[in-house]
Amino acid sequence: MSDHAKDERASDETQSADATTERTEGTVDGDYEAVVRLLKENEELKDRALRVAAEMENLRRRTARDVHDARSYAIANFARDMLSVSDNLGRALEAIPAEVREAGEAGFKGLIEGVELTERAMLAALERHGVKKLQPEGEKFDPNFHQAMFEVPNPDLPANTVVQVVQPGYSIGDRVLRPAMVGVAKGGPKHQGDAPAEPGPVNGQAETDA
């Protein structure tokens, strides 16, 4: 084989090797880009999956809360109406003078006892369904559950202490069905943790300190 032929063959082999190298490099580059693309898509899918899981968990919590509230507060309107009936029973009993109670005939006393029993049974039934009576005398005034009707000067009691309950209140769960109507003390020392300014009734309700 002549030297010229050898040179041409060597040149062909070099070109073939270069072409093979280029194809190999192109394949590697293409594979790398495909892997990067797949990794990115995988991250996006994971992010979507996490967001869907978070949304489902939030939905589950909201549903559980709604179901709990529905069970706890479904009778709220009915219970509020029954409070008026209970109030009327209480007023009827309070309207009977003590001497009439004592001097009344057996039938009349039986009627009184029946009304008292009915009132207690009604309140007990409401309590079984989560309704609680609020009798806050001696407690610190809470505008969420109490309505201040008047103030009573009393330097011996901390200001904003409930000193009289005009009408008991009722709550169901952590909600108020009807605020307790109360009288609050003023002029005494502050409750521990109260702000310096002493609040007073505003629009029928006493303000508490922040």
DRENMI-377849 format. One record per residue (C-alpha): z, x, y; chain; residue number from 0; residue in one letter. Coordinates in Angstrom, 3 decimals. Layout:
N
<site><zz>Z</zz><xx>X</xx><yy>Y</yy><mol>A</mol><seq>NUM</seq><type>A</type></site>
...
//
This chain:
210
<site><zz>0.000</zz><xx>0.000</xx><yy>0.000</yy><mol>A</mol><seq>0</seq><type>M</type></site>
<site><zz>-1.007</zz><xx>1.328</xx><yy>3.388</yy><mol>A</mol><seq>1</seq><type>S</type></site>
<site><zz>1.442</zz><xx>1.995</xx><yy>6.154</yy><mol>A</mol><seq>2</seq><type>D</type></site>
<site><zz>-0.130</zz><xx>-0.766</xx><yy>8.226</yy><mol>A</mol><seq>3</seq><type>H</type></site>
<site><zz>0.376</zz><xx>-3.314</xx><yy>5.480</yy><mol>A</mol><seq>4</seq><type>A</type></site>
<site><zz>3.935</zz><xx>-2.199</xx><yy>5.044</yy><mol>A</mol><seq>5</seq><type>K</type></site>
<site><zz>4.576</zz><xx>-2.657</xx><yy>8.754</yy><mol>A</mol><seq>6</seq><type>D</type></site>
<site><zz>3.110</zz><xx>-6.157</xx><yy>8.738</yy><mol>A</mol><seq>7</seq><type>E</type></site>
<site><zz>5.182</zz><xx>-7.124</xx><yy>5.710</yy><mol>A</mol><seq>8</seq><type>R</type></site>
<site><zz>8.326</zz><xx>-5.777</xx><yy>7.316</yy><mol>A</mol><seq>9</seq><type>A</type></site>
<site><zz>7.522</zz><xx>-7.704</xx><yy>10.495</yy><mol>A</mol><seq>10</seq><type>S</type></site>
<site><zz>7.021</zz><xx>-10.918</xx><yy>8.519</yy><mol>A</mol><seq>11</seq><type>D</type></site>
<site><zz>10.295</zz><xx>-10.430</xx><yy>6.692</yy><mol>A</mol><seq>12</seq><type>E</type></site>
<site><zz>12.086</zz><xx>-9.819</xx><yy>10.009</yy><mol>A</mol><seq>13</seq><type>T</type></site>
<site><zz>10.592</zz><xx>-12.982</xx><yy>11.534</yy><mol>A</mol><seq>14</seq><type>Q</type></site>
<site><zz>11.518</zz><xx>-14.950</xx><yy>8.428</yy><mol>A</mol><seq>15</seq><type>S</type></site>
<site><zz>15.080</zz><xx>-13.654</xx><yy>8.572</yy><mol>A</mol><seq>16</seq><type>A</type></site>
<site><zz>15.310</zz><xx>-14.501</xx><yy>12.284</yy><mol>A</mol><seq>17</seq><type>D</type></site>
<site><zz>14.042</zz><xx>-18.007</xx><yy>11.612</yy><mol>A</mol><seq>18</seq><type>A</type></site>
<site><zz>16.560</zz><xx>-18.443</xx><yy>8.801</yy><mol>A</mol><seq>19</seq><type>T</type></site>
<site><zz>19.321</zz><xx>-17.234</xx><yy>11.074</yy><mol>A</mol><seq>20</seq><type>T</type></site>
<site><zz>18.264</zz><xx>-19.655</xx><yy>13.809</yy><mol>A</mol><seq>21</seq><type>E</type></site>
<site><zz>18.206</zz><xx>-22.537</xx><yy>11.338</yy><mol>A</mol><seq>22</seq><type>R</type></site>
<site><zz>21.628</zz><xx>-21.538</xx><yy>10.040</yy><mol>A</mol><seq>23</seq><type>T</type></site>
<site><zz>23.056</zz><xx>-21.274</xx><yy>13.543</yy><mol>A</mol><seq>24</seq><type>E</type></site>
<site><zz>21.499</zz><xx>-24.607</xx><yy>14.484</yy><mol>A</mol><seq>25</seq><type>G</type></site>
<site><zz>22.999</zz><xx>-26.221</xx><yy>11.395</yy><mol>A</mol><seq>26</seq><type>T</type></site>
<site><zz>26.430</zz><xx>-24.792</xx><yy>12.190</yy><mol>A</mol><seq>27</seq><type>V</type></site>
<site><zz>26.191</zz><xx>-25.981</xx><yy>15.790</yy><mol>A</mol><seq>28</seq><type>D</type></site>
<site><zz>25.131</zz><xx>-29.424</xx><yy>14.627</yy><mol>A</mol><seq>29</seq><type>G</type></site>
<site><zz>27.959</zz><xx>-29.600</xx><yy>12.094</yy><mol>A</mol><seq>30</seq><type>D</type></site>
<site><zz>30.492</zz><xx>-28.504</xx><yy>14.752</yy><mol>A</mol><seq>31</seq><type>Y</type></site>
<site><zz>29.314</zz><xx>-31.176</xx><yy>17.156</yy><mol>A</mol><seq>32</seq><type>E</type></site>
<site><zz>29.486</zz><xx>-33.790</xx><yy>14.372</yy><mol>A</mol><seq>33</seq><type>A</type></site>
<site><zz>33.045</zz><xx>-32.733</xx><yy>13.502</yy><mol>A</mol><seq>34</seq><type>V</type></site>
<site><zz>34.080</zz><xx>-32.863</xx><yy>17.170</yy><mol>A</mol><seq>35</seq><type>V</type></site>
<site><zz>32.499</zz><xx>-36.314</xx><yy>17.496</yy><mol>A</mol><seq>36</seq><type>R</type></site>
<site><zz>34.237</zz><xx>-37.546</xx><yy>14.356</yy><mol>A</mol><seq>37</seq><type>L</type></site>
<site><zz>37.589</zz><xx>-36.165</xx><yy>15.532</yy><mol>A</mol><seq>38</seq><type>L</type></site>
<site><zz>37.161</zz><xx>-37.914</xx><yy>18.880</yy><mol>A</mol><seq>39</seq><type>K</type></site>
<site><zz>36.259</zz><xx>-41.185</xx><yy>17.179</yy><mol>A</mol><seq>40</seq><type>E</type></site>
<site><zz>39.249</zz><xx>-40.777</xx><yy>14.889</yy><mol>A</mol><seq>41</seq><type>N</type></site>
<site><zz>41.571</zz><xx>-40.312</xx><yy>17.872</yy><mol>A</mol><seq>42</seq><type>E</type></site>
<site><zz>40.093</zz><xx>-43.389</xx><yy>19.546</yy><mol>A</mol><seq>43</seq><type>E</type></site>
<site><zz>40.605</zz><xx>-45.442</xx><yy>16.387</yy><mol>A</mol><seq>44</seq><type>L</type></site>
<site><zz>44.177</zz><xx>-44.203</xx><yy>16.067</yy><mol>A</mol><seq>45</seq><type>K</type></site>
<site><zz>44.812</zz><xx>-45.103</xx><yy>19.713</yy><mol>A</mol><seq>46</seq><type>D</type></site>
<site><zz>43.380</zz><xx>-48.586</xx><yy>19.174</yy><mol>A</mol><seq>47</seq><type>R</type></site>
<site><zz>45.456</zz><xx>-49.031</xx><yy>16.036</yy><mol>A</mol><seq>48</seq><type>A</type></site>
<site><zz>48.618</zz><xx>-48.017</xx><yy>17.885</yy><mol>A</mol><seq>49</seq><type>L</type></site>
<site><zz>47.848</zz><xx>-50.402</xx><yy>20.734</yy><mol>A</mol><seq>50</seq><type>R</type></site>
<site><zz>47.169</zz><xx>-53.253</xx><yy>18.328</yy><mol>A</mol><seq>51</seq><type>V</type></site>
<site><zz>50.420</zz><xx>-52.497</xx><yy>16.485</yy><mol>A</mol><seq>52</seq><type>A</type></site>
<site><zz>52.333</zz><xx>-52.460</xx><yy>19.785</yy><mol>A</mol><seq>53</seq><type>A</type></site>
<site><zz>50.745</zz><xx>-55.752</xx><yy>20.849</yy><mol>A</mol><seq>54</seq><type>E</type></site>
<site><zz>51.608</zz><xx>-57.326</xx><yy>17.502</yy><mol>A</mol><seq>55</seq><type>M</type></site>
<site><zz>55.197</zz><xx>-56.132</xx><yy>17.784</yy><mol>A</mol><seq>56</seq><type>E</type></site>
<site><zz>55.460</zz><xx>-57.552</xx><yy>21.315</yy><mol>A</mol><seq>57</seq><type>N</type></site>
<site><zz>53.979</zz><xx>-60.818</xx><yy>20.074</yy><mol>A</mol><seq>58</seq><type>L</type></site>
<site><zz>56.440</zz><xx>-60.910</xx><yy>17.192</yy><mol>A</mol><seq>59</seq><type>R</type></site>
<site><zz>59.353</zz><xx>-60.361</xx><yy>19.569</yy><mol>A</mol><seq>60</seq><type>R</type></site>
<site><zz>58.133</zz><xx>-63.004</xx><yy>22.006</yy><mol>A</mol><seq>61</seq><type>R</type></site>
<site><zz>57.643</zz><xx>-65.467</xx><yy>19.181</yy><mol>A</mol><seq>62</seq><type>T</type></site>
<site><zz>61.113</zz><xx>-64.755</xx><yy>17.787</yy><mol>A</mol><seq>63</seq><type>A</type></site>
<site><zz>62.604</zz><xx>-65.162</xx><yy>21.268</yy><mol>A</mol><seq>64</seq><type>R</type></site>
<site><zz>60.722</zz><xx>-68.415</xx><yy>21.846</yy><mol>A</mol><seq>65</seq><type>D</type></site>
<site><zz>61.868</zz><xx>-69.772</xx><yy>18.492</yy><mol>A</mol><seq>66</seq><type>V</type></site>
<site><zz>65.463</zz><xx>-68.756</xx><yy>19.253</yy><mol>A</mol><seq>67</seq><type>H</type></site>
<site><zz>65.321</zz><xx>-70.382</xx><yy>22.690</yy><mol>A</mol><seq>68</seq><type>D</type></site>
<site><zz>63.762</zz><xx>-73.514</xx><yy>21.257</yy><mol>A</mol><seq>69</seq><type>A</type></site>
<site><zz>66.555</zz><xx>-73.806</xx><yy>18.725</yy><mol>A</mol><seq>70</seq><type>R</type></site>
<site><zz>69.296</zz><xx>-72.950</xx><yy>21.213</yy><mol>A</mol><seq>71</seq><type>S</type></site>
<site><zz>68.151</zz><xx>-75.011</xx><yy>24.177</yy><mol>A</mol><seq>72</seq><type>Y</type></site>
<site><zz>66.199</zz><xx>-77.872</xx><yy>22.600</yy><mol>A</mol><seq>73</seq><type>A</type></site>
<site><zz>69.112</zz><xx>-80.258</xx><yy>23.159</yy><mol>A</mol><seq>74</seq><type>I</type></site>
<site><zz>69.818</zz><xx>-79.069</xx><yy>26.711</yy><mol>A</mol><seq>75</seq><type>A</type></site>
<site><zz>68.429</zz><xx>-82.184</xx><yy>28.417</yy><mol>A</mol><seq>76</seq><type>N</type></site>
<site><zz>70.084</zz><xx>-84.493</xx><yy>25.915</yy><mol>A</mol><seq>77</seq><type>F</type></site>
<site><zz>73.388</zz><xx>-82.642</xx><yy>26.244</yy><mol>A</mol><seq>78</seq><type>A</type></site>
<site><zz>73.190</zz><xx>-82.847</xx><yy>30.041</yy><mol>A</mol><seq>79</seq><type>R</type></site>
<site><zz>72.778</zz><xx>-86.624</xx><yy>29.792</yy><mol>A</mol><seq>80</seq><type>D</type></site>
<site><zz>75.706</zz><xx>-86.865</xx><yy>27.407</yy><mol>A</mol><seq>81</seq><type>M</type></site>
<site><zz>77.921</zz><xx>-85.061</xx><yy>29.918</yy><mol>A</mol><seq>82</seq><type>L</type></site>
<site><zz>77.577</zz><xx>-88.037</xx><yy>32.233</yy><mol>A</mol><seq>83</seq><type>S</type></site>
<site><zz>78.779</zz><xx>-90.301</xx><yy>29.434</yy><mol>A</mol><seq>84</seq><type>V</type></site>
<site><zz>81.715</zz><xx>-87.984</xx><yy>28.776</yy><mol>A</mol><seq>85</seq><type>S</type></site>
<site><zz>82.554</zz><xx>-87.916</xx><yy>32.498</yy><mol>A</mol><seq>86</seq><type>D</type></site>
<site><zz>82.605</zz><xx>-91.708</xx><yy>32.606</yy><mol>A</mol><seq>87</seq><type>N</type></site>
<site><zz>84.914</zz><xx>-91.847</xx><yy>29.608</yy><mol>A</mol><seq>88</seq><type>L</type></site>
<site><zz>87.219</zz><xx>-89.350</xx><yy>31.313</yy><mol>A</mol><seq>89</seq><type>G</type></site>
<site><zz>87.204</zz><xx>-91.298</xx><yy>34.572</yy><mol>A</mol><seq>90</seq><type>R</type></site>
<site><zz>88.002</zz><xx>-94.500</xx><yy>32.723</yy><mol>A</mol><seq>91</seq><type>A</type></site>
<site><zz>91.045</zz><xx>-92.863</xx><yy>31.125</yy><mol>A</mol><seq>92</seq><type>L</type></site>
<site><zz>92.200</zz><xx>-91.306</xx><yy>34.412</yy><mol>A</mol><seq>93</seq><type>E</type></site>
<site><zz>91.957</zz><xx>-94.671</xx><yy>36.138</yy><mol>A</mol><seq>94</seq><type>A</type></site>
<site><zz>94.654</zz><xx>-96.151</xx><yy>33.876</yy><mol>A</mol><seq>95</seq><type>I</type></site>
<site><zz>98.074</zz><xx>-95.732</xx><yy>35.533</yy><mol>A</mol><seq>96</seq><type>P</type></site>
<site><zz>100.743</zz><xx>-94.086</xx><yy>33.416</yy><mol>A</mol><seq>97</seq><type>A</type></site>
<site><zz>103.024</zz><xx>-97.111</xx><yy>33.638</yy><mol>A</mol><seq>98</seq><type>E</type></site>
<site><zz>100.269</zz><xx>-99.366</xx><yy>32.365</yy><mol>A</mol><seq>99</seq><type>V</type></site>
<site><zz>99.758</zz><xx>-97.047</xx><yy>29.429</yy><mol>A</mol><seq>100</seq><type>R</type></site>
<site><zz>103.438</zz><xx>-97.213</xx><yy>28.583</yy><mol>A</mol><seq>101</seq><type>E</type></site>
<site><zz>103.832</zz><xx>-100.948</xx><yy>29.091</yy><mol>A</mol><seq>102</seq><type>A</type></site>
<site><zz>100.535</zz><xx>-101.950</xx><yy>27.557</yy><mol>A</mol><seq>103</seq><type>G</type></site>
<site><zz>100.288</zz><xx>-104.013</xx><yy>24.425</yy><mol>A</mol><seq>104</seq><type>E</type></site>
<site><zz>99.452</zz><xx>-102.430</xx><yy>21.100</yy><mol>A</mol><seq>105</seq><type>A</type></site>
<site><zz>95.848</zz><xx>-103.573</xx><yy>21.336</yy><mol>A</mol><seq>106</seq><type>G</type></site>
<site><zz>95.451</zz><xx>-102.035</xx><yy>24.781</yy><mol>A</mol><seq>107</seq><type>F</type></site>
<site><zz>96.974</zz><xx>-98.752</xx><yy>23.641</yy><mol>A</mol><seq>108</seq><type>K</type></site>
<site><zz>94.643</zz><xx>-98.780</xx><yy>20.671</yy><mol>A</mol><seq>109</seq><type>G</type></site>
<site><zz>91.696</zz><xx>-99.212</xx><yy>23.032</yy><mol>A</mol><seq>110</seq><type>L</type></site>
<site><zz>92.843</zz><xx>-96.216</xx><yy>25.092</yy><mol>A</mol><seq>111</seq><type>I</type></site>
<site><zz>93.265</zz><xx>-94.101</xx><yy>21.984</yy><mol>A</mol><seq>112</seq><type>E</type></site>
<site><zz>89.780</zz><xx>-95.124</xx><yy>20.837</yy><mol>A</mol><seq>113</seq><type>G</type></site>
<site><zz>88.244</zz><xx>-94.038</xx><yy>24.157</yy><mol>A</mol><seq>114</seq><type>V</type></site>
<site><zz>90.133</zz><xx>-90.742</xx><yy>23.987</yy><mol>A</mol><seq>115</seq><type>E</type></site>
<site><zz>88.957</zz><xx>-90.189</xx><yy>20.431</yy><mol>A</mol><seq>116</seq><type>L</type></site>
<site><zz>85.366</zz><xx>-90.967</xx><yy>21.405</yy><mol>A</mol><seq>117</seq><type>T</type></site>
<site><zz>85.510</zz><xx>-88.465</xx><yy>24.266</yy><mol>A</mol><seq>118</seq><type>E</type></site>
<site><zz>86.931</zz><xx>-85.724</xx><yy>22.038</yy><mol>A</mol><seq>119</seq><type>R</type></site>
<site><zz>84.397</zz><xx>-86.425</xx><yy>19.287</yy><mol>A</mol><seq>120</seq><type>A</type></site>
<site><zz>81.520</zz><xx>-86.247</xx><yy>21.758</yy><mol>A</mol><seq>121</seq><type>M</type></site>
<site><zz>82.672</zz><xx>-82.924</xx><yy>23.189</yy><mol>A</mol><seq>122</seq><type>L</type></site>
<site><zz>83.240</zz><xx>-81.553</xx><yy>19.680</yy><mol>A</mol><seq>123</seq><type>A</type></site>
<site><zz>79.715</zz><xx>-82.563</xx><yy>18.657</yy><mol>A</mol><seq>124</seq><type>A</type></site>
<site><zz>78.251</zz><xx>-80.874</xx><yy>21.731</yy><mol>A</mol><seq>125</seq><type>L</type></site>
<site><zz>80.272</zz><xx>-77.742</xx><yy>21.032</yy><mol>A</mol><seq>126</seq><type>E</type></site>
<site><zz>78.897</zz><xx>-77.574</xx><yy>17.491</yy><mol>A</mol><seq>127</seq><type>R</type></site>
<site><zz>75.457</zz><xx>-77.373</xx><yy>19.063</yy><mol>A</mol><seq>128</seq><type>H</type></site>
<site><zz>76.380</zz><xx>-74.529</xx><yy>21.398</yy><mol>A</mol><seq>129</seq><type>G</type></site>
<site><zz>77.639</zz><xx>-76.453</xx><yy>24.417</yy><mol>A</mol><seq>130</seq><type>V</type></site>
<site><zz>80.856</zz><xx>-75.006</xx><yy>25.827</yy><mol>A</mol><seq>131</seq><type>K</type></site>
<site><zz>83.194</zz><xx>-76.455</xx><yy>28.425</yy><mol>A</mol><seq>132</seq><type>K</type></site>
<site><zz>83.922</zz><xx>-74.305</xx><yy>31.474</yy><mol>A</mol><seq>133</seq><type>L</type></site>
<site><zz>87.509</zz><xx>-74.437</xx><yy>32.727</yy><mol>A</mol><seq>134</seq><type>Q</type></site>
<site><zz>87.632</zz><xx>-71.321</xx><yy>34.946</yy><mol>A</mol><seq>135</seq><type>P</type></site>
<site><zz>90.975</zz><xx>-71.867</xx><yy>36.685</yy><mol>A</mol><seq>136</seq><type>E</type></site>
<site><zz>92.554</zz><xx>-68.457</xx><yy>37.332</yy><mol>A</mol><seq>137</seq><type>G</type></site>
<site><zz>89.264</zz><xx>-66.621</xx><yy>36.796</yy><mol>A</mol><seq>138</seq><type>E</type></site>
<site><zz>87.117</zz><xx>-64.819</xx><yy>39.353</yy><mol>A</mol><seq>139</seq><type>K</type></site>
<site><zz>84.497</zz><xx>-67.040</xx><yy>40.937</yy><mol>A</mol><seq>140</seq><type>F</type></site>
<site><zz>81.063</zz><xx>-66.643</xx><yy>39.307</yy><mol>A</mol><seq>141</seq><type>D</type></site>
<site><zz>78.171</zz><xx>-68.236</xx><yy>41.251</yy><mol>A</mol><seq>142</seq><type>P</type></site>
<site><zz>76.137</zz><xx>-68.383</xx><yy>38.037</yy><mol>A</mol><seq>143</seq><type>N</type></site>
<site><zz>78.573</zz><xx>-70.849</xx><yy>36.460</yy><mol>A</mol><seq>144</seq><type>F</type></site>
<site><zz>80.745</zz><xx>-72.175</xx><yy>39.306</yy><mol>A</mol><seq>145</seq><type>H</type></site>
<site><zz>80.127</zz><xx>-74.155</xx><yy>42.466</yy><mol>A</mol><seq>146</seq><type>Q</type></site>
<site><zz>82.680</zz><xx>-73.689</xx><yy>45.257</yy><mol>A</mol><seq>147</seq><type>A</type></site>
<site><zz>83.614</zz><xx>-76.960</xx><yy>46.950</yy><mol>A</mol><seq>148</seq><type>M</type></site>
<site><zz>86.387</zz><xx>-75.679</xx><yy>49.234</yy><mol>A</mol><seq>149</seq><type>F</type></site>
<site><zz>88.625</zz><xx>-72.696</xx><yy>49.972</yy><mol>A</mol><seq>150</seq><type>E</type></site>
<site><zz>92.395</zz><xx>-72.559</xx><yy>49.629</yy><mol>A</mol><seq>151</seq><type>V</type></site>
<site><zz>94.299</zz><xx>-70.012</xx><yy>51.789</yy><mol>A</mol><seq>152</seq><type>P</type></site>
<site><zz>96.532</zz><xx>-68.054</xx><yy>49.431</yy><mol>A</mol><seq>153</seq><type>N</type></site>
<site><zz>97.493</zz><xx>-64.452</xx><yy>50.265</yy><mol>A</mol><seq>154</seq><type>P</type></site>
<site><zz>99.161</zz><xx>-64.027</xx><yy>46.872</yy><mol>A</mol><seq>155</seq><type>D</type></site>
<site><zz>95.968</zz><xx>-64.354</xx><yy>44.842</yy><mol>A</mol><seq>156</seq><type>L</type></site>
<site><zz>92.883</zz><xx>-62.142</xx><yy>44.920</yy><mol>A</mol><seq>157</seq><type>P</type></site>
<site><zz>90.182</zz><xx>-63.631</xx><yy>47.134</yy><mol>A</mol><seq>158</seq><type>A</type></site>
<site><zz>87.594</zz><xx>-65.701</xx><yy>45.267</yy><mol>A</mol><seq>159</seq><type>N</type></site>
<site><zz>89.975</zz><xx>-66.603</xx><yy>42.450</yy><mol>A</mol><seq>160</seq><type>T</type></site>
<site><zz>89.377</zz><xx>-70.125</xx><yy>41.131</yy><mol>A</mol><seq>161</seq><type>V</type></site>
<site><zz>92.553</zz><xx>-72.055</xx><yy>41.939</yy><mol>A</mol><seq>162</seq><type>V</type></site>
<site><zz>91.413</zz><xx>-75.581</xx><yy>41.132</yy><mol>A</mol><seq>163</seq><type>Q</type></site>
<site><zz>88.763</zz><xx>-77.170</xx><yy>38.942</yy><mol>A</mol><seq>164</seq><type>V</type></site>
<site><zz>87.527</zz><xx>-80.408</xx><yy>40.481</yy><mol>A</mol><seq>165</seq><type>V</type></site>
<site><zz>85.027</zz><xx>-81.028</xx><yy>37.705</yy><mol>A</mol><seq>166</seq><type>Q</type></site>
<site><zz>84.615</zz><xx>-78.913</xx><yy>34.564</yy><mol>A</mol><seq>167</seq><type>P</type></site>
<site><zz>81.286</zz><xx>-77.257</xx><yy>33.946</yy><mol>A</mol><seq>168</seq><type>G</type></site>
<site><zz>79.315</zz><xx>-76.759</xx><yy>30.760</yy><mol>A</mol><seq>169</seq><type>Y</type></site>
<site><zz>77.064</zz><xx>-74.035</xx><yy>29.421</yy><mol>A</mol><seq>170</seq><type>S</type></site>
<site><zz>74.709</zz><xx>-73.748</xx><yy>26.473</yy><mol>A</mol><seq>171</seq><type>I</type></site>
<site><zz>74.133</zz><xx>-70.255</xx><yy>25.169</yy><mol>A</mol><seq>172</seq><type>G</type></site>
<site><zz>73.925</zz><xx>-68.038</xx><yy>28.219</yy><mol>A</mol><seq>173</seq><type>D</type></site>
<site><zz>72.611</zz><xx>-70.834</xx><yy>30.459</yy><mol>A</mol><seq>174</seq><type>R</type></site>
<site><zz>74.551</zz><xx>-73.222</xx><yy>32.617</yy><mol>A</mol><seq>175</seq><type>V</type></site>
<site><zz>74.108</zz><xx>-76.921</xx><yy>31.958</yy><mol>A</mol><seq>176</seq><type>L</type></site>
<site><zz>76.301</zz><xx>-77.899</xx><yy>34.866</yy><mol>A</mol><seq>177</seq><type>R</type></site>
<site><zz>78.345</zz><xx>-75.604</xx><yy>37.107</yy><mol>A</mol><seq>178</seq><type>P</type></site>
<site><zz>82.080</zz><xx>-76.146</xx><yy>37.318</yy><mol>A</mol><seq>179</seq><type>A</type></site>
<site><zz>83.028</zz><xx>-77.535</xx><yy>40.724</yy><mol>A</mol><seq>180</seq><type>M</type></site>
<site><zz>85.975</zz><xx>-75.504</xx><yy>41.943</yy><mol>A</mol><seq>181</seq><type>V</type></site>
<site><zz>88.218</zz><xx>-74.518</xx><yy>44.830</yy><mol>A</mol><seq>182</seq><type>G</type></site>
<site><zz>88.622</zz><xx>-70.790</xx><yy>45.466</yy><mol>A</mol><seq>183</seq><type>V</type></site>
<site><zz>91.399</zz><xx>-68.745</xx><yy>47.044</yy><mol>A</mol><seq>184</seq><type>A</type></site>
<site><zz>90.866</zz><xx>-66.807</xx><yy>50.236</yy><mol>A</mol><seq>185</seq><type>K</type></site>
<site><zz>92.945</zz><xx>-64.440</xx><yy>52.323</yy><mol>A</mol><seq>186</seq><type>G</type></site>
<site><zz>94.403</zz><xx>-62.434</xx><yy>49.448</yy><mol>A</mol><seq>187</seq><type>G</type></site>
<site><zz>93.570</zz><xx>-58.944</xx><yy>48.161</yy><mol>A</mol><seq>188</seq><type>P</type></site>
<site><zz>90.166</zz><xx>-58.154</xx><yy>46.768</yy><mol>A</mol><seq>189</seq><type>K</type></site>
<site><zz>89.320</zz><xx>-58.264</xx><yy>43.111</yy><mol>A</mol><seq>190</seq><type>H</type></site>
<site><zz>89.015</zz><xx>-54.785</xx><yy>41.679</yy><mol>A</mol><seq>191</seq><type>Q</type></site>
<site><zz>85.517</zz><xx>-53.478</xx><yy>42.357</yy><mol>A</mol><seq>192</seq><type>G</type></site>
<site><zz>84.757</zz><xx>-56.019</xx><yy>45.089</yy><mol>A</mol><seq>193</seq><type>D</type></site>
<site><zz>82.984</zz><xx>-54.994</xx><yy>48.268</yy><mol>A</mol><seq>194</seq><type>A</type></site>
<site><zz>84.999</zz><xx>-54.869</xx><yy>51.523</yy><mol>A</mol><seq>195</seq><type>P</type></site>
<site><zz>83.547</zz><xx>-58.031</xx><yy>53.091</yy><mol>A</mol><seq>196</seq><type>A</type></site>
<site><zz>85.192</zz><xx>-61.232</xx><yy>51.914</yy><mol>A</mol><seq>197</seq><type>E</type></site>
<site><zz>82.644</zz><xx>-63.891</xx><yy>50.981</yy><mol>A</mol><seq>198</seq><type>P</type></site>
<site><zz>83.051</zz><xx>-67.581</xx><yy>51.606</yy><mol>A</mol><seq>199</seq><type>G</type></site>
<site><zz>81.393</zz><xx>-70.836</xx><yy>50.518</yy><mol>A</mol><seq>200</seq><type>P</type></site>
<site><zz>77.808</zz><xx>-71.208</xx><yy>51.634</yy><mol>A</mol><seq>201</seq><type>V</type></site>
<site><zz>75.949</zz><xx>-74.472</xx><yy>51.030</yy><mol>A</mol><seq>202</seq><type>N</type></site>
<site><zz>78.668</zz><xx>-75.563</xx><yy>48.648</yy><mol>A</mol><seq>203</seq><type>G</type></site>
<site><zz>78.747</zz><xx>-72.283</xx><yy>46.734</yy><mol>A</mol><seq>204</seq><type>Q</type></site>
<site><zz>80.914</zz><xx>-69.260</xx><yy>47.317</yy><mol>A</mol><seq>205</seq><type>A</type></site>
<site><zz>79.217</zz><xx>-65.882</xx><yy>47.528</yy><mol>A</mol><seq>206</seq><type>E</type></site>
<site><zz>80.477</zz><xx>-63.136</xx><yy>45.324</yy><mol>A</mol><seq>207</seq><type>T</type></site>
<site><zz>80.441</zz><xx>-59.450</xx><yy>46.094</yy><mol>A</mol><seq>208</seq><type>D</type></site>
<site><zz>77.694</zz><xx>-57.275</xx><yy>44.810</yy><mol>A</mol><seq>209</seq><type>A</type></site>
//
